[in-house]
Amino acid sequence: MKEKPQSGSRQRIDKWLFFARVTKSRSLAQECVTAGHVSINGQKVRQVSYQVKPGDRLEIAISERKLVLVVKLPGDRRGPYEEAKLLYEDFSPPPEKKPFTPSEPGVRAPGAGRPTKKERRALDDLRGEPDWSAD
């Protein structure tokens, strides 16, 4: 049986990111670290074997958001969210609210694509084709 990590112990950054549910897998955590998206105590880290300890401040840039986390405990497994959030303190800025811009209603350029019913009737009138609905 595994021993639980003690509060003063260290843990690899890729494991910690995975256990804290910052990334979905360890391989994604490794890619994030090697790509330079993780800073520990203000310094970029590119080694997945870097050891984090309680009190370290992590700045993580993931998909248009920036996380600022302070490590409280090393993890021993990837558990549920309630268990994972005990591993860190979150100091992340709130996400930016993007202004809502309603899109234009479905308008297409005249003559582009399939004709509408109104355009089809106008074409039939132009060609002089018989109106089948008038009996």
C-alpha positions as CSV (number, residue, x, y, z in Angstrom):
1,M,0.0,0.0,0.0
2,K,1.2,3.5,-0.9
3,E,2.1,6.0,1.8
4,K,0.4,9.4,1.6
5,P,2.7,12.2,0.8
6,Q,3.6,14.4,3.8
7,S,2.9,18.1,3.8
8,G,6.6,19.0,3.3
9,S,7.2,16.6,0.5
10,R,7.8,17.5,-3.2
11,Q,6.1,16.2,-6.3
12,R,6.8,16.3,-10.1
13,I,5.0,19.2,-11.7
14,D,3.3,17.0,-14.4
15,K,1.9,14.7,-11.7
16,W,0.7,17.6,-9.6
17,L,-1.1,19.3,-12.5
18,F,-2.8,16.0,-13.3
19,F,-3.8,15.3,-9.6
20,A,-5.0,18.9,-9.2
21,R,-7.3,18.5,-12.2
22,V,-5.6,21.3,-14.1
23,T,-5.1,19.0,-17.1
24,K,-7.0,16.0,-18.2
25,S,-3.9,13.7,-18.5
26,R,-0.3,13.6,-17.5
27,S,0.8,13.7,-21.1
28,L,-1.2,17.0,-21.6
29,A,0.5,18.3,-18.4
30,Q,3.9,17.4,-19.8
31,E,3.1,19.1,-23.1
32,C,1.9,22.2,-21.2
33,V,5.2,22.3,-19.2
34,T,7.5,21.7,-22.1
35,A,5.8,24.3,-24.2
36,G,6.6,26.9,-21.6
37,H,3.1,27.6,-20.4
38,V,4.0,27.0,-16.7
39,S,5.9,29.4,-14.4
40,I,6.9,28.5,-10.9
41,N,7.7,31.4,-8.5
42,G,8.0,33.7,-11.5
43,Q,10.4,31.5,-13.6
44,K,9.4,29.5,-16.7
45,V,9.8,25.8,-16.2
46,R,10.3,23.4,-19.1
47,Q,11.3,20.3,-17.2
48,V,8.4,17.9,-16.4
49,S,10.5,16.5,-13.6
50,Y,10.7,19.8,-11.8
51,Q,9.6,19.3,-8.2
52,V,7.0,21.5,-6.7
53,K,6.5,22.0,-3.0
54,P,3.9,23.6,-0.8
55,G,4.1,27.3,-1.0
56,D,5.2,27.4,-4.7
57,R,3.2,29.9,-6.8
58,L,2.2,28.5,-10.2
59,E,1.2,30.6,-13.2
60,I,-0.4,28.5,-15.9
61,A,-1.6,29.7,-19.3
62,I,-4.2,27.3,-20.6
63,S,-6.6,27.9,-23.6
64,E,-7.2,31.7,-23.3
65,R,-7.2,31.8,-19.5
66,K,-4.5,32.3,-16.9
67,L,-4.5,30.3,-13.7
68,V,-2.6,31.5,-10.6
69,L,-2.4,28.7,-8.1
70,V,-0.4,28.3,-4.8
71,V,0.4,24.7,-4.0
72,K,-0.9,23.7,-0.6
73,L,-0.3,19.9,-0.7
74,P,1.2,17.3,-3.0
75,G,-1.4,14.9,-4.5
76,D,-1.5,11.2,-4.1
77,R,-4.1,10.4,-6.7
78,R,-6.5,12.0,-9.2
79,G,-9.6,12.1,-7.2
80,P,-12.9,14.1,-7.5
81,Y,-12.9,17.9,-7.8
82,E,-13.7,18.4,-4.1
83,E,-10.5,16.4,-3.2
84,A,-8.4,18.1,-5.9
85,K,-9.2,21.6,-4.9
86,L,-7.6,20.9,-1.4
87,L,-4.2,20.7,-3.2
88,Y,-4.1,24.4,-4.1
89,E,-5.3,27.9,-3.4
90,D,-6.7,29.8,-6.4
91,F,-5.7,33.4,-7.0
92,S,-6.7,33.5,-10.7
93,P,-8.2,36.7,-12.1
94,P,-11.8,36.4,-13.1
95,P,-12.3,35.5,-16.8
96,E,-12.8,38.4,-19.1
97,K,-16.4,38.9,-20.2
98,K,-16.6,39.2,-23.9
99,P,-19.2,41.6,-25.2
100,F,-22.2,39.9,-26.8
101,T,-22.6,40.8,-30.4
102,P,-25.7,39.3,-32.0
103,S,-25.0,38.1,-35.5
104,E,-26.8,39.3,-38.6
105,P,-29.9,37.3,-39.5
106,G,-29.4,34.8,-42.3
107,V,-28.8,37.0,-45.3
108,R,-27.1,35.8,-48.4
109,A,-25.9,37.6,-51.5
110,P,-28.5,37.6,-54.3
111,G,-28.0,34.8,-56.7
112,A,-25.8,32.8,-54.4
113,G,-26.8,29.3,-53.5
114,R,-30.3,27.8,-53.9
115,P,-33.0,30.3,-54.8
116,T,-35.7,31.1,-52.3
117,K,-39.4,30.5,-53.1
118,K,-39.9,34.1,-54.0
119,E,-36.8,34.1,-56.3
120,R,-38.0,30.9,-57.9
121,R,-41.4,32.4,-58.7
122,A,-39.7,35.4,-60.2
123,L,-37.6,33.2,-62.4
124,D,-40.6,31.2,-63.5
125,D,-42.4,34.5,-64.5
126,L,-39.3,35.6,-66.4
127,R,-39.1,32.3,-68.3
128,G,-42.8,32.3,-69.0
129,E,-43.2,28.9,-67.5
130,P,-46.7,27.8,-66.6
131,D,-48.0,28.3,-63.1
132,W,-49.0,24.8,-62.0
133,S,-50.9,26.0,-58.9
134,A,-53.5,28.0,-60.9
135,D,-56.1,25.4,-62.1
